[in-house]
Amino acid sequence: MSLPIPGTQVRGSKTGKPIMALFDLLGRTWCLGIIWQLSLDNATFRQLQARCEDISPTLLNTRLKELFQLDLVQKTPQGYGLTPHGKALALLIKPMAPWARQWADNIQRLKEDDSHA
């Protein structure tokens, strides 16, 4: 699968609108998880692998290469970290966490209500 580059065809967009290229990237297995984990703190390869629920080294290496090429991840003295663009993206993603917790609680309540019906 080729890199989702804005301006080129990506999943969901023949013209490669930037938002669709971003959604294509974030929809790839573990891309969003890697960005999330690196937003919490820089990590070595092994630390990142453990934080990502023991993602396979091959997949982690592939995703890191993609995120490097797209200027979202960089090497740091502590291993891997987010670039300024990666940090800006993480700031957009982080507010979704409280919403997701509320949503999960709501889904759980709905399941409990169904089980009592």
C-alpha positions in Angstrom: 0.0 0.0 0.0 1.5 3.3 -1.0 1.8 6.3 1.4 -1.3 8.5 1.6 0.1 11.7 0.2 -2.2 14.7 -0.1 -2.8 15.5 -3.7 -2.6 11.9 -4.8 -5.3 9.2 -4.9 -6.0 7.8 -1.4 -8.7 5.6 0.1 -11.9 7.6 -0.1 -10.6 10.3 -2.5 -9.4 10.2 -6.1 -8.0 13.7 -5.8 -6.3 13.1 -2.4 -7.9 15.9 -0.4 -5.6 16.5 2.6 -8.2 15.4 5.2 -8.8 12.2 3.3 -5.1 11.5 3.1 -5.0 12.0 6.9 -7.9 9.7 7.5 -6.3 7.1 5.2 -3.1 7.3 7.2 -4.8 7.2 10.6 -7.0 4.3 9.5 -4.0 2.1 9.0 -3.4 -0.6 11.6 -1.6 1.0 14.6 -0.8 4.4 13.1 -3.1 6.2 15.4 -2.0 4.1 18.3 1.7 4.9 17.7 0.9 8.6 17.5 -1.1 8.3 20.7 1.6 6.5 22.6 4.3 8.9 21.5 2.1 11.8 22.5 2.4 10.5 26.1 6.2 10.3 26.0 9.1 9.4 23.7 10.0 5.7 23.6 12.6 3.3 22.4 11.5 0.7 19.8 10.9 -2.0 22.5 9.1 0.4 24.8 6.8 1.5 22.0 6.2 -2.1 21.0 5.2 -3.0 24.5 2.9 0.1 24.8 1.3 -0.9 21.5 0.1 -4.3 23.0 3.1 -6.2 21.6 2.6 -5.1 18.0 4.8 -7.2 15.7 8.3 -5.7 15.1 7.7 -5.8 11.4 4.5 -3.8 11.5 5.9 -1.3 14.0 9.0 -0.8 11.8 6.7 -0.3 8.7 4.5 2.2 10.5 7.4 4.1 12.0 9.0 4.4 8.5 5.7 5.7 7.1 5.3 8.2 9.9 8.9 9.4 9.4 8.3 9.9 5.7 5.2 11.9 6.5 7.0 14.1 9.0 5.0 13.0 12.1 7.7 10.9 13.9 11.4 11.6 14.4 14.4 10.0 16.2 15.2 11.5 19.5 17.9 10.8 22.1 15.3 8.8 24.0 14.3 6.7 20.9 11.3 7.9 18.9 9.1 11.0 19.4 6.7 13.2 17.6 7.8 16.0 15.2 6.1 19.4 15.6 3.5 18.3 13.1 3.0 15.0 15.0 2.5 16.9 18.3 0.0 19.3 16.6 -1.9 16.2 15.4 -1.8 14.6 18.8 -3.3 17.8 20.3 -6.2 17.5 18.0 -6.7 13.8 18.9 -6.4 14.1 22.7 -9.8 15.8 23.3 -11.5 12.8 21.8 -10.4 10.6 24.8 -12.9 12.0 27.3 -15.7 11.8 24.6 -14.7 8.2 23.9 -14.9 7.3 27.7 -18.4 8.9 27.9 -19.4 7.1 24.8 -18.1 3.7 26.1 -20.0 4.3 29.4 -23.2 5.1 27.4 -22.8 1.9 25.3 -22.2 -0.1 28.5 -25.4 1.4 30.1 -27.4 0.5 26.9 -26.1 -3.1 27.1 -27.0 -3.3 30.8 -30.5 -1.9 30.1 -31.0 -4.5 27.3 -29.9 -7.3 29.6 -32.5 -6.3 32.2 -35.3 -6.0 29.7 
